[in-house]
Amino acid sequence: MVVGGGLAGMAAAVALGSAGFEVDLHESRPFLGGRATSFPLDPSDPDSERIDNCQHVLLRCFTNLLDFYERVGTSGKIAFHDRFYYVRPGGTVDVLKRGLLPAPLHLAGSLLRFGALDAADKWSVIRGLGKLKRDAGRPDLEAITMSDWLRSVGTTETALRRFWQPILVSALNEELDRAAAQWGFQVFLDGMMASPKSYEMGIPAVPLAELYSSAGSLGKNVHVHLRSAVEQIDPAGNAADFYVCAAPFERVADLLPGLGLQLDKFEHSPITGIHLWYDRPITSLPHAVLLDRTLQWVFRKSETYVQAVVSASRSLTTLSRAEIVELACNELREFFPASREAKLVRSHVIKEMRATFSSRPGLLSQRPDPATTYPNVFLAGDWTNTGWPPTMEGAVRSGYRAAENVCRAAGNEMSFVC
């Protein structure tokens, strides 16, 4: 039995089904995907447009997530982009893209031409990237923040704000003065610098739910039960031989009251997605990083529909939806001149207050391994000890690791983690 139909639970179910287990996957909501899903704007209309709760992206280095998409037959529905567009207020665009040099220098050419940074800023970025590799083995990276480390190596405030922050805040869903340096290092070393293609950004070409909307896509041995809430797991009961608890960290104590995990340092970090429909196109860019304002990214979903994203969006949590829409429209006018003449036709705001856990310093010791004190119960979730920050890759890794532990407990050693 797998409890939870998010990416961690689905990954565990797919892996165990492929190993020959009969799997019952229970999800309390009427759809799979957890925090990475989509829903109809008008639930009463079967033909209603479907929107994502928030734009989710991946990098080429997300090997386990890509393996999961292969297993469920939807890898062809991910569109990869090999350049990032940075837009300054006023509309000037800088492009970060791969050049002819080998990794880790493949982005050097576009970085040197990056107009949003002056010579001192660029030099501080180059120096920081060099020190990333030299400091990667430091034992204290999980105890200090990423901003502490960046300032300690002489990063200018403009470089921090216009280069490091747009990449890392969106990847970690946390501000750099709250995120452990270890995870910022991983984003750059594994994502931006590992190979000429590892930085490429994958964006689902369909609503998120379509990536796993068919229960049969999880495999013939996996039986999906939607609207099936599990109140508590009884390890001594006969509901299943093995259990995978793939629930968020705040639900684990209720599901497994005798587990005794120390989760007092865990807290959430929010994401806000702002969906805007105009009467005309406001940009031809497929996506853009927006510098020096509240909005961080914008994605063009169709000719007249854009989605803006604010990660670690604590500043927006007390604002009304009307205030957030007004803020977004005002800022977009600064970046995209076409939006000044455009009329807003419709809007929708989604505040994901529990989008991810906050990857703060000192949390690593509280992230549990898959195995528990019960020999037939295992944990999965991006908040467990995945070796990754809170990402879709971490969620899938956790599901695969839980499946490996189940197989081991059943006397059939198997590997799923890529």
C-alpha angles and dihedrals in degrees: 000000000000116000112204130038100217122112093283093052094043092049091051091047094048092048094047092045090053088052091058101261120137102235130198111196115196121198122176094209126069093250141044126242105069108211091354101067145098136230140190117273088223110033090192092060114073089200095049118135112262121224132188118248085234135344109272120195135180138200129231088251091066090099097163094048090050089049089052091052088051091052093051093042100244104105089110090063093069117092115204123211123202098197137055121213116215114195124196124205104278093042104272110149128210121189127214109199143146119279134190098277119099123251132313088028096047093107095042096098096055091041090057089052093046103127096193089071129058124218095274091049092050092049090051090052092049091047091048093050090051092050091049091071093043094048097042092104096051109130094215100059091103090053099053132057125251091242090053090055095044093052091045090061094049102262111170118236091242092052090048091050100040104032114020100031100053091053100040102039091054093044096047099028088225138099114257092241089058102037123090112248091230091072095045088053091052094051091055101035096045100027113029102026111024099087139349090264104033092093095056112122121229119207121186109246090208133044109288095248090060089066089071106005094124112077088207090062089075091065139275093273094055118089113195120208113191123192085025109133118192112207098187140357116229108200090193094050128097100238090106144351092235134017131207113195105204097169129127115274093254091061100047096085091056094045094045107020094173097053096095099208118169103229101150094117094056119105136161132255117205133224125200122206117196116197116198130182118194133188091243140016115285098187140012093209114109090218138346143196109230113212130216098002138088095263110077106182136012125196125197104225095176138343093289104016123084132174120210120199132204114187121201084018100179090136090064100046095090095044122097119243090251090054092049092050091049091049091049095048092048092051094045089056087061093054104033116040091195090066091064091072096035123101119226107235101178140352140191130187125201119191109195097195092178097038096137140341116269109256094218126163116275096028099106095085091057096051103101128220119241095260117082136189086273112077093216100042124081135179131229133175138107088265094063124088098289099143087242138090118250101300138128087256090057091049093053092044089054092052092049092047091051090050091051089053092050091051091049091050089051091052095251109109112207136164125221106155110100 
